[in-house]
Amino acid sequence: LPAGLSQWFPSLEVLDVSGTGLAELGAELLALPCLHTLLAKNNRLGGPGSLPKGLGQAALGRSLRVLNLSGNRFLEVPPALFGLRGLRSLSLGGNRLHSIPPDIQELRSLEFLYLGGNFITSIPPELANLPSLSYLVLCDNKIQSIPPQLAQLHSLRSLSLHNNLLTYLPREILNLVHLEELSLRGNPLVVRFVRDLTYNPPSLLELAGRTIKTRNVAYAPSDLPENLVRYLSLASNCPNPKCGGVYFDSCVRQIKFVDFCGKYRLPLMHYLCSPECSSPCSSASQSSTSQSESDSEDEASVAARRMQKVLLG
Amino acid sequence: QSLEELIRILHQIFAEDKVSVEEVQALMESYESNPEEWLQYAKFDQYRYTRNLVDSGNGKFNLMILCWGEGHGSSIHDHTDSHCFMKILQGNLKETLFEWPEKKGNGEMIKKSERVVRENQCAYINDSIGLHRVENISHTETAVSLHLYSPPFDSCNTFDQRTGHKHKVKMTFYSEFGERTHC
């Protein structure tokens, strides 16, 4: 881009340099105080120095709202981006990303994040720290699981997960009360009831910890070595509402099927404190899905009323 | 030939008792997409594709423009015994054809074929041909398509690919004749 850009067009608000073969966006952009939309898709950006240094401190860092870098060659989310505190919309679709950096949480104003068509294998829980995120696209990647923290994205209205490698979803997904669109097709979602048969029995340490917690055995920090005090503070409550148990490391993963909108069955992952911890009317039938549905029905019908539209399969 | 002219000729064709599918498909394909003529109807939504009514064909057909953002796609759906023509005005759309599921469908739906429908091409489907899913698989380009449905319909069934279960849904317009509807 010409070096005199900010002198010739000081009031520039929208700049579209898509499909021009650019390999870098240089410092000539930094002094454009009115630029709110920068479209640079289908170029050759992606190497070091693709974005100018000092983006966070420049006028552009404050003004930019929309940035489209789709169809380029980025192997990682360029760290220079994280200075764009006012950024509302970011697209890195169709690049070569293998991961999402935890620093993504720096983009505090982000509402729209498009990361479809990359090689992403996992989602960092820090993504959930974006308070205004309403549209999240992760389709056409290699994602194997969704961190339960994603349910903290209270503003999320649309979540695109189609064509990934998901076999189940975390049960916390039911907490996304404003979600109107959810695409899950093209994932190897478990259809039949699967019980994790390789339950590793808890260690003596864990059994002792569970007893202390469930029986409310009193102790003061001075009574125990520091590492045990820390260990006891890590107890997790069994998510089964009918069970008052706790677990530390040892738990059974059970896939429950929840009927959404009366038609679609989503496999949701539950962590339970032991194989015995499940609905009272259960018996471990491997092919029947009915027992797994019955105790999820209450929470499912509540969630189904909330979740307005599920695009599945 | 312009969009206005296309609509005029469609009205003429559909005023008759008998309409030829091949004639309509050829006619729609012959219109060379000119964004200036349809930009007023092309209203995008960031969350999902939109349906924008262009002409209500004297009750014989509905002509509408669909706007697809990057990655936007439809569910698998039928066409309520109507004829459906889909012409691409901008970008590309992937169409995946599916067999109707068995009555007691409880298995993965069977894919018949898939293809990419390109700019200015016109695809045709009706319930006897099968079901389809339409999606914009591009992560960088939006797509715009022109659809003609005859007779008009406002509800259809969507299908779960994994089980074949169907679910009736009502279809609404994001805008009508260039004006945003609020409902």
HADDOCK unambig.tbl for C-alpha pairs under 7 A between the chains (distance, minus, plus):
assign (segid A and resid 41 and name CA) (segid B and resid 140 and name CA) 7.00 0.50 0.50
assign (segid A and resid 70 and name CA) (segid B and resid 139 and name CA) 6.97 0.50 0.50
assign (segid A and resid 70 and name CA) (segid B and resid 140 and name CA) 5.66 0.50 0.50
assign (segid A and resid 71 and name CA) (segid B and resid 140 and name CA) 6.00 0.50 0.50
assign (segid A and resid 93 and name CA) (segid B and resid 139 and name CA) 5.23 0.50 0.50
assign (segid A and resid 93 and name CA) (segid B and resid 140 and name CA) 6.66 0.50 0.50
assign (segid A and resid 94 and name CA) (segid B and resid 139 and name CA) 5.56 0.50 0.50
assign (segid A and resid 94 and name CA) (segid B and resid 140 and name CA) 6.96 0.50 0.50
assign (segid A and resid 116 and name CA) (segid B and resid 139 and name CA) 6.46 0.50 0.50
assign (segid A and resid 117 and name CA) (segid B and resid 139 and name CA) 6.46 0.50 0.50
assign (segid A and resid 135 and name CA) (segid B and resid 47 and name CA) 6.82 0.50 0.50
assign (segid A and resid 158 and name CA) (segid B and resid 47 and name CA) 6.21 0.50 0.50
assign (segid A and resid 263 and name CA) (segid B and resid 165 and name CA) 6.78 0.50 0.50
assign (segid A and resid 311 and name CA) (segid B and resid 75 and name CA) 6.47 0.50 0.50
assign (segid A and resid 312 and name CA) (segid B and resid 160 and name CA) 6.02 0.50 0.50
assign (segid A and resid 313 and name CA) (segid B and resid 160 and name CA) 4.84 0.50 0.50
assign (segid A and resid 313 and name CA) (segid B and resid 161 and name CA) 4.13 0.50 0.50
assign (segid A and resid 313 and name CA) (segid B and resid 162 and name CA) 5.86 0.50 0.50
